[in-house]
């Protein structure tokens, strides 16, 4: 049903010429943020760019499915697209994916949280600091390591990467 909806929306959207995925993603982000009326079109554009391999487009498409923006909320589609984005190196996608998987698949949640930490994503470093300090998510309890991750998070905040 979702595929049919996306196909119908794509066919209803006039496209003059294919733009590079980065241009499409920039346009889709503007549409997504413009309000609910333009979000279905943003979803279609993100789907096109994500299908062509754009990690940022897959990230935003996953967020749209997760939050029900531009169409129905769909947790399975959100997981799929966020994992595609995470596999393509998008740190915020790794972080969101880790949080979505925390209750259902702790090992995969740790894998993606660690990946986001490796990319110095501040929120991931903060979350790992808390998890290590409390001995949660399968991490061994260590006050020393928790303090180190918090210090790393504070440093990472000072040189945050631009949004995807």
mmCIF file of the C-alpha atoms, coordinates in Angstrom:
data_MODEL
# 
_entry.id   MODEL 
# 
loop_
_atom_site.group_PDB 
_atom_site.id 
_atom_site.type_symbol 
_atom_site.label_atom_id 
_atom_site.label_alt_id 
_atom_site.label_comp_id 
_atom_site.label_asym_id 
_atom_site.label_entity_id 
_atom_site.label_seq_id 
_atom_site.pdbx_PDB_ins_code 
_atom_site.Cartn_x 
_atom_site.Cartn_y 
_atom_site.Cartn_z 
_atom_site.occupancy 
_atom_site.B_iso_or_equiv 
_atom_site.pdbx_formal_charge 
_atom_site.auth_seq_id 
_atom_site.auth_comp_id 
_atom_site.auth_asym_id 
_atom_site.auth_atom_id 
_atom_site.pdbx_PDB_model_num 
ATOM 1   C CA . UNK A 1 1   ? 0.000  0.000  0.000   1.00 0.00 ? 1   UNK A CA 1 
ATOM 2   C CA . UNK A 1 2   ? 2.815  2.380  0.876   1.00 0.00 ? 2   UNK A CA 1 
ATOM 3   C CA . UNK A 1 3   ? 4.596  1.623  -2.388  1.00 0.00 ? 3   UNK A CA 1 
ATOM 4   C CA . UNK A 1 4   ? 1.389  2.352  -4.315  1.00 0.00 ? 4   UNK A CA 1 
ATOM 5   C CA . UNK A 1 5   ? 0.952  5.649  -2.456  1.00 0.00 ? 5   UNK A CA 1 
ATOM 6   C CA . UNK A 1 6   ? 4.557  6.688  -3.176  1.00 0.00 ? 6   UNK A CA 1 
ATOM 7   C CA . UNK A 1 7   ? 4.226  5.705  -6.824  1.00 0.00 ? 7   UNK A CA 1 
ATOM 8   C CA . UNK A 1 8   ? 0.977  7.647  -7.221  1.00 0.00 ? 8   UNK A CA 1 
ATOM 9   C CA . UNK A 1 9   ? 2.496  10.685 -5.562  1.00 0.00 ? 9   UNK A CA 1 
ATOM 10  C CA . UNK A 1 10  ? 5.605  10.440 -7.738  1.00 0.00 ? 10  UNK A CA 1 
ATOM 11  C CA . UNK A 1 11  ? 3.511  10.216 -10.901 1.00 0.00 ? 11  UNK A CA 1 
ATOM 12  C CA . UNK A 1 12  ? 1.451  13.230 -9.827  1.00 0.00 ? 12  UNK A CA 1 
ATOM 13  C CA . UNK A 1 13  ? 4.565  15.330 -9.224  1.00 0.00 ? 13  UNK A CA 1 
ATOM 14  C CA . UNK A 1 14  ? 5.837  17.022 -12.382 1.00 0.00 ? 14  UNK A CA 1 
ATOM 15  C CA . UNK A 1 15  ? 9.584  16.658 -12.757 1.00 0.00 ? 15  UNK A CA 1 
ATOM 16  C CA . UNK A 1 16  ? 11.267 18.792 -15.414 1.00 0.00 ? 16  UNK A CA 1 
ATOM 17  C CA . UNK A 1 17  ? 14.680 17.178 -15.312 1.00 0.00 ? 17  UNK A CA 1 
ATOM 18  C CA . UNK A 1 18  ? 16.409 14.900 -12.844 1.00 0.00 ? 18  UNK A CA 1 
ATOM 19  C CA . UNK A 1 19  ? 18.466 16.946 -10.428 1.00 0.00 ? 19  UNK A CA 1 
ATOM 20  C CA . UNK A 1 20  ? 21.497 15.668 -8.546  1.00 0.00 ? 20  UNK A CA 1 
ATOM 21  C CA . UNK A 1 21  ? 20.518 13.923 -5.318  1.00 0.00 ? 21  UNK A CA 1 
ATOM 22  C CA . UNK A 1 22  ? 21.992 16.734 -3.243  1.00 0.00 ? 22  UNK A CA 1 
ATOM 23  C CA . UNK A 1 23  ? 19.802 19.334 -4.992  1.00 0.00 ? 23  UNK A CA 1 
ATOM 24  C CA . UNK A 1 24  ? 16.765 17.093 -4.604  1.00 0.00 ? 24  UNK A CA 1 
ATOM 25  C CA . UNK A 1 25  ? 17.544 16.608 -0.921  1.00 0.00 ? 25  UNK A CA 1 
ATOM 26  C CA . UNK A 1 26  ? 17.892 20.358 -0.348  1.00 0.00 ? 26  UNK A CA 1 
ATOM 27  C CA . UNK A 1 27  ? 14.561 20.961 -2.099  1.00 0.00 ? 27  UNK A CA 1 
ATOM 28  C CA . UNK A 1 28  ? 12.887 18.127 -0.175  1.00 0.00 ? 28  UNK A CA 1 
ATOM 29  C CA . UNK A 1 29  ? 14.174 19.475 3.159   1.00 0.00 ? 29  UNK A CA 1 
ATOM 30  C CA . UNK A 1 30  ? 12.662 22.870 2.342   1.00 0.00 ? 30  UNK A CA 1 
ATOM 31  C CA . UNK A 1 31  ? 9.332  21.232 1.472   1.00 0.00 ? 31  UNK A CA 1 
ATOM 32  C CA . UNK A 1 32  ? 9.408  19.103 4.619   1.00 0.00 ? 32  UNK A CA 1 
ATOM 33  C CA . UNK A 1 33  ? 9.932  22.180 6.782   1.00 0.00 ? 33  UNK A CA 1 
ATOM 34  C CA . UNK A 1 34  ? 7.392  24.335 4.921   1.00 0.00 ? 34  UNK A CA 1 
ATOM 35  C CA . UNK A 1 35  ? 4.432  22.598 6.524   1.00 0.00 ? 35  UNK A CA 1 
ATOM 36  C CA . UNK A 1 36  ? 2.073  19.680 6.272   1.00 0.00 ? 36  UNK A CA 1 
ATOM 37  C CA . UNK A 1 37  ? 0.720  20.609 2.826   1.00 0.00 ? 37  UNK A CA 1 
ATOM 38  C CA . UNK A 1 38  ? 4.125  20.142 1.152   1.00 0.00 ? 38  UNK A CA 1 
ATOM 39  C CA . UNK A 1 39  ? 5.334  17.162 3.192   1.00 0.00 ? 39  UNK A CA 1 
ATOM 40  C CA . UNK A 1 40  ? 3.894  14.449 0.909   1.00 0.00 ? 40  UNK A CA 1 
ATOM 41  C CA . UNK A 1 41  ? 5.913  15.908 -1.972  1.00 0.00 ? 41  UNK A CA 1 
ATOM 42  C CA . UNK A 1 42  ? 9.001  16.022 0.268   1.00 0.00 ? 42  UNK A CA 1 
ATOM 43  C CA . UNK A 1 43  ? 8.508  12.350 1.086   1.00 0.00 ? 43  UNK A CA 1 
ATOM 44  C CA . UNK A 1 44  ? 8.399  11.477 -2.615  1.00 0.00 ? 44  UNK A CA 1 
ATOM 45  C CA . UNK A 1 45  ? 11.554 13.476 -3.361  1.00 0.00 ? 45  UNK A CA 1 
ATOM 46  C CA . UNK A 1 46  ? 13.407 11.919 -0.431  1.00 0.00 ? 46  UNK A CA 1 
ATOM 47  C CA . UNK A 1 47  ? 12.311 8.462  -1.614  1.00 0.00 ? 47  UNK A CA 1 
ATOM 48  C CA . UNK A 1 48  ? 13.680 9.150  -5.101  1.00 0.00 ? 48  UNK A CA 1 
ATOM 49  C CA . UNK A 1 49  ? 17.029 10.391 -3.787  1.00 0.00 ? 49  UNK A CA 1 
ATOM 50  C CA . UNK A 1 50  ? 17.291 7.642  -1.164  1.00 0.00 ? 50  UNK A CA 1 
ATOM 51  C CA . UNK A 1 51  ? 16.620 5.050  -3.840  1.00 0.00 ? 51  UNK A CA 1 
ATOM 52  C CA . UNK A 1 52  ? 19.570 6.482  -5.775  1.00 0.00 ? 52  UNK A CA 1 
ATOM 53  C CA . UNK A 1 53  ? 21.877 6.014  -2.787  1.00 0.00 ? 53  UNK A CA 1 
ATOM 54  C CA . UNK A 1 54  ? 21.645 9.308  -0.891  1.00 0.00 ? 54  UNK A CA 1 
ATOM 55  C CA . UNK A 1 55  ? 22.306 8.732  2.806   1.00 0.00 ? 55  UNK A CA 1 
ATOM 56  C CA . UNK A 1 56  ? 20.901 12.108 3.893   1.00 0.00 ? 56  UNK A CA 1 
ATOM 57  C CA . UNK A 1 57  ? 17.719 11.519 1.873   1.00 0.00 ? 57  UNK A CA 1 
ATOM 58  C CA . UNK A 1 58  ? 17.300 8.086  3.483   1.00 0.00 ? 58  UNK A CA 1 
ATOM 59  C CA . UNK A 1 59  ? 17.741 9.718  6.904   1.00 0.00 ? 59  UNK A CA 1 
ATOM 60  C CA . UNK A 1 60  ? 15.057 12.333 6.315   1.00 0.00 ? 60  UNK A CA 1 
ATOM 61  C CA . UNK A 1 61  ? 12.733 9.790  4.714   1.00 0.00 ? 61  UNK A CA 1 
ATOM 62  C CA . UNK A 1 62  ? 13.160 7.574  7.767   1.00 0.00 ? 62  UNK A CA 1 
ATOM 63  C CA . UNK A 1 63  ? 12.356 10.498 10.057  1.00 0.00 ? 63  UNK A CA 1 
ATOM 64  C CA . UNK A 1 64  ? 9.254  11.314 8.026   1.00 0.00 ? 64  UNK A CA 1 
ATOM 65  C CA . UNK A 1 65  ? 8.010  7.721  8.335   1.00 0.00 ? 65  UNK A CA 1 
ATOM 66  C CA . UNK A 1 66  ? 8.909  7.628  12.040  1.00 0.00 ? 66  UNK A CA 1 
ATOM 67  C CA . UNK A 1 67  ? 6.992  10.820 12.781  1.00 0.00 ? 67  UNK A CA 1 
ATOM 68  C CA . UNK A 1 68  ? 4.114  10.423 10.318  1.00 0.00 ? 68  UNK A CA 1 
ATOM 69  C CA . UNK A 1 69  ? 5.111  13.460 8.281   1.00 0.00 ? 69  UNK A CA 1 
ATOM 70  C CA . UNK A 1 70  ? 3.698  13.620 4.757   1.00 0.00 ? 70  UNK A CA 1 
ATOM 71  C CA . UNK A 1 71  ? 1.786  10.387 5.151   1.00 0.00 ? 71  UNK A CA 1 
ATOM 72  C CA . UNK A 1 72  ? 1.052  7.638  7.624   1.00 0.00 ? 72  UNK A CA 1 
ATOM 73  C CA . UNK A 1 73  ? 3.472  6.750  10.381  1.00 0.00 ? 73  UNK A CA 1 
ATOM 74  C CA . UNK A 1 74  ? 5.263  3.492  9.558   1.00 0.00 ? 74  UNK A CA 1 
ATOM 75  C CA . UNK A 1 75  ? 7.784  2.119  12.045  1.00 0.00 ? 75  UNK A CA 1 
ATOM 76  C CA . UNK A 1 76  ? 9.021  -0.653 9.741   1.00 0.00 ? 76  UNK A CA 1 
ATOM 77  C CA . UNK A 1 77  ? 9.675  1.784  6.874   1.00 0.00 ? 77  UNK A CA 1 
ATOM 78  C CA . UNK A 1 78  ? 11.335 4.183  9.320   1.00 0.00 ? 78  UNK A CA 1 
ATOM 79  C CA . UNK A 1 79  ? 13.693 1.441  10.514  1.00 0.00 ? 79  UNK A CA 1 
ATOM 80  C CA . UNK A 1 80  ? 14.461 0.425  6.932   1.00 0.00 ? 80  UNK A CA 1 
ATOM 81  C CA . UNK A 1 81  ? 15.366 3.915  5.740   1.00 0.00 ? 81  UNK A CA 1 
ATOM 82  C CA . UNK A 1 82  ? 17.213 4.906  8.889   1.00 0.00 ? 82  UNK A CA 1 
ATOM 83  C CA . UNK A 1 83  ? 19.300 1.744  8.610   1.00 0.00 ? 83  UNK A CA 1 
ATOM 84  C CA . UNK A 1 84  ? 20.027 2.562  4.962   1.00 0.00 ? 84  UNK A CA 1 
ATOM 85  C CA . UNK A 1 85  ? 21.184 6.028  6.036   1.00 0.00 ? 85  UNK A CA 1 
ATOM 86  C CA . UNK A 1 86  ? 23.230 4.597  8.906   1.00 0.00 ? 86  UNK A CA 1 
ATOM 87  C CA . UNK A 1 87  ? 24.937 2.130  6.559   1.00 0.00 ? 87  UNK A CA 1 
ATOM 88  C CA . UNK A 1 88  ? 25.802 5.122  4.364   1.00 0.00 ? 88  UNK A CA 1 
ATOM 89  C CA . UNK A 1 89  ? 27.562 6.820  7.286   1.00 0.00 ? 89  UNK A CA 1 
ATOM 90  C CA . UNK A 1 90  ? 24.917 9.320  8.463   1.00 0.00 ? 90  UNK A CA 1 
ATOM 91  C CA . UNK A 1 91  ? 25.666 9.749  12.182  1.00 0.00 ? 91  UNK A CA 1 
ATOM 92  C CA . UNK A 1 92  ? 22.268 11.187 13.217  1.00 0.00 ? 92  UNK A CA 1 
ATOM 93  C CA . UNK A 1 93  ? 20.600 8.180  11.563  1.00 0.00 ? 93  UNK A CA 1 
ATOM 94  C CA . UNK A 1 94  ? 22.831 5.847  13.573  1.00 0.00 ? 94  UNK A CA 1 
ATOM 95  C CA . UNK A 1 95  ? 21.776 7.640  16.763  1.00 0.00 ? 95  UNK A CA 1 
ATOM 96  C CA . UNK A 1 96  ? 18.038 7.581  16.007  1.00 0.00 ? 96  UNK A CA 1 
ATOM 97  C CA . UNK A 1 97  ? 18.254 3.949  14.897  1.00 0.00 ? 97  UNK A CA 1 
ATOM 98  C CA . UNK A 1 98  ? 20.059 2.986  18.112  1.00 0.00 ? 98  UNK A CA 1 
ATOM 99  C CA . UNK A 1 99  ? 17.265 4.550  20.134  1.00 0.00 ? 99  UNK A CA 1 
ATOM 100 C CA . UNK A 1 100 ? 14.557 2.844  18.092  1.00 0.00 ? 100 UNK A CA 1 
ATOM 101 C CA . UNK A 1 101 ? 16.254 -0.557 18.560  1.00 0.00 ? 101 UNK A CA 1 
ATOM 102 C CA . UNK A 1 102 ? 17.102 -0.142 22.242  1.00 0.00 ? 102 UNK A CA 1 
ATOM 103 C CA . UNK A 1 103 ? 14.168 -2.203 23.541  1.00 0.00 ? 103 UNK A CA 1 
ATOM 104 C CA . UNK A 1 104 ? 13.978 -4.781 20.745  1.00 0.00 ? 104 UNK A CA 1 
ATOM 105 C CA . UNK A 1 105 ? 17.605 -5.499 19.757  1.00 0.00 ? 105 UNK A CA 1 
ATOM 106 C CA . UNK A 1 106 ? 20.175 -4.315 22.291  1.00 0.00 ? 106 UNK A CA 1 
ATOM 107 C CA . UNK A 1 107 ? 23.162 -5.615 20.317  1.00 0.00 ? 107 UNK A CA 1 
ATOM 108 C CA . UNK A 1 108 ? 22.181 -3.710 17.155  1.00 0.00 ? 108 UNK A CA 1 
ATOM 109 C CA . UNK A 1 109 ? 21.343 -0.640 19.245  1.00 0.00 ? 109 UNK A CA 1 
ATOM 110 C CA . UNK A 1 110 ? 24.862 -0.704 20.755  1.00 0.00 ? 110 UNK A CA 1 
ATOM 111 C CA . UNK A 1 111 ? 26.378 -1.268 17.312  1.00 0.00 ? 111 UNK A CA 1 
ATOM 112 C CA . UNK A 1 112 ? 24.738 1.857  15.896  1.00 0.00 ? 112 UNK A CA 1 
ATOM 113 C CA . UNK A 1 113 ? 25.320 3.939  19.020  1.00 0.00 ? 113 UNK A CA 1 
ATOM 114 C CA . UNK A 1 114 ? 29.008 2.991  18.917  1.00 0.00 ? 114 UNK A CA 1 
ATOM 115 C CA . UNK A 1 115 ? 29.102 3.886  15.217  1.00 0.00 ? 115 UNK A CA 1 
ATOM 116 C CA . UNK A 1 116 ? 27.671 7.331  15.921  1.00 0.00 ? 116 UNK A CA 1 
ATOM 117 C CA . UNK A 1 117 ? 30.189 7.752  18.751  1.00 0.00 ? 117 UNK A CA 1 
ATOM 118 C CA . UNK A 1 118 ? 33.022 6.823  16.378  1.00 0.00 ? 118 UNK A CA 1 
ATOM 119 C CA . UNK A 1 119 ? 31.840 9.698  14.168  1.00 0.00 ? 119 UNK A CA 1 
ATOM 120 C CA . UNK A 1 120 ? 31.869 11.992 17.237  1.00 0.00 ? 120 UNK A CA 1 
ATOM 121 C CA . UNK A 1 121 ? 28.123 12.636 17.163  1.00 0.00 ? 121 UNK A CA 1 
ATOM 122 C CA . UNK A 1 122 ? 27.613 14.602 20.405  1.00 0.00 ? 122 UNK A CA 1 
ATOM 123 C CA . UNK A 1 123 ? 24.221 13.182 21.374  1.00 0.00 ? 123 UNK A CA 1 
ATOM 124 C CA . UNK A 1 124 ? 25.499 9.631  20.941  1.00 0.00 ? 124 UNK A CA 1 
ATOM 125 C CA . UNK A 1 125 ? 28.519 10.348 23.111  1.00 0.00 ? 125 UNK A CA 1 
ATOM 126 C CA . UNK A 1 126 ? 26.252 11.829 25.790  1.00 0.00 ? 126 UNK A CA 1 
ATOM 127 C CA . UNK A 1 127 ? 23.925 8.838  25.671  1.00 0.00 ? 127 UNK A CA 1 
ATOM 128 C CA . UNK A 1 128 ? 26.826 6.391  25.860  1.00 0.00 ? 128 UNK A CA 1 
ATOM 129 C CA . UNK A 1 129 ? 28.210 8.327  28.822  1.00 0.00 ? 129 UNK A CA 1 
ATOM 130 C CA . UNK A 1 130 ? 24.936 7.829  30.695  1.00 0.00 ? 130 UNK A CA 1 
ATOM 131 C CA . UNK A 1 131 ? 24.613 4.173  29.625  1.00 0.00 ? 131 UNK A CA 1 
ATOM 132 C CA . UNK A 1 132 ? 28.163 3.351  30.719  1.00 0.00 ? 132 UNK A CA 1 
ATOM 133 C CA . UNK A 1 133 ? 27.754 5.292  33.963  1.00 0.00 ? 133 UNK A CA 1 
ATOM 134 C CA . UNK A 1 134 ? 24.616 3.315  34.770  1.00 0.00 ? 134 UNK A CA 1 
ATOM 135 C CA . UNK A 1 135 ? 25.741 0.003  33.274  1.00 0.00 ? 135 UNK A CA 1 
ATOM 136 C CA . UNK A 1 136 ? 22.816 -0.070 30.805  1.00 0.00 ? 136 UNK A CA 1 
ATOM 137 C CA . UNK A 1 137 ? 22.431 -1.200 27.189  1.00 0.00 ? 137 UNK A CA 1 
ATOM 138 C CA . UNK A 1 138 ? 24.877 -4.051 27.806  1.00 0.00 ? 138 UNK A CA 1 
ATOM 139 C CA . UNK A 1 139 ? 27.780 -1.721 28.595  1.00 0.00 ? 139 UNK A CA 1 
ATOM 140 C CA . UNK A 1 140 ? 29.878 -2.494 31.662  1.00 0.00 ? 140 UNK A CA 1 
ATOM 141 C CA . UNK A 1 141 ? 29.458 0.063  34.442  1.00 0.00 ? 141 UNK A CA 1 
ATOM 142 C CA . UNK A 1 142 ? 32.419 2.433  34.634  1.00 0.00 ? 142 UNK A CA 1 
ATOM 143 C CA . UNK A 1 143 ? 32.401 5.904  36.145  1.00 0.00 ? 143 UNK A CA 1 
ATOM 144 C CA . UNK A 1 144 ? 35.803 6.607  34.584  1.00 0.00 ? 144 UNK A CA 1 
ATOM 145 C CA . UNK A 1 145 ? 34.637 5.668  31.081  1.00 0.00 ? 145 UNK A CA 1 
ATOM 146 C CA . UNK A 1 146 ? 31.372 7.586  31.566  1.00 0.00 ? 146 UNK A CA 1 
ATOM 147 C CA . UNK A 1 147 ? 33.349 10.728 32.445  1.00 0.00 ? 147 UNK A CA 1 
ATOM 148 C CA . UNK A 1 148 ? 35.539 10.226 29.373  1.00 0.00 ? 148 UNK A CA 1 
ATOM 149 C CA . UNK A 1 149 ? 32.518 9.926  27.057  1.00 0.00 ? 149 UNK A CA 1 
ATOM 150 C CA . UNK A 1 150 ? 30.978 13.032 28.606  1.00 0.00 ? 150 UNK A CA 1 
ATOM 151 C CA . UNK A 1 151 ? 34.219 14.941 28.037  1.00 0.00 ? 151 UNK A CA 1 
ATOM 152 C CA . UNK A 1 152 ? 34.257 13.723 24.422  1.00 0.00 ? 152 UNK A CA 1 
ATOM 153 C CA . UNK A 1 153 ? 30.623 14.835 23.981  1.00 0.00 ? 153 UNK A CA 1 
ATOM 154 C CA . UNK A 1 154 ? 31.422 18.301 25.312  1.00 0.00 ? 154 UNK A CA 1 
ATOM 155 C CA . UNK A 1 155 ? 34.345 18.577 22.909  1.00 0.00 ? 155 UNK A CA 1 
ATOM 156 C CA . UNK A 1 156 ? 32.252 17.297 19.983  1.00 0.00 ? 156 UNK A CA 1 
ATOM 157 C CA . UNK A 1 157 ? 29.609 19.975 20.646  1.00 0.00 ? 157 UNK A CA 1 
ATOM 158 C CA . UNK A 1 158 ? 32.266 22.569 19.830  1.00 0.00 ? 158 UNK A CA 1 
ATOM 159 C CA . UNK A 1 159 ? 32.810 21.231 16.320  1.00 0.00 ? 159 UNK A CA 1 
ATOM 160 C CA . UNK A 1 160 ? 29.437 19.781 15.401  1.00 0.00 ? 160 UNK A CA 1 
ATOM 161 C CA . UNK A 1 161 ? 29.131 18.680 11.781  1.00 0.00 ? 161 UNK A CA 1 
ATOM 162 C CA . UNK A 1 162 ? 26.533 20.336 9.594   1.00 0.00 ? 162 UNK A CA 1 
ATOM 163 C CA . UNK A 1 163 ? 23.217 18.523 9.349   1.00 0.00 ? 163 UNK A CA 1 
ATOM 164 C CA . UNK A 1 164 ? 23.016 15.975 6.552   1.00 0.00 ? 164 UNK A CA 1 
# 
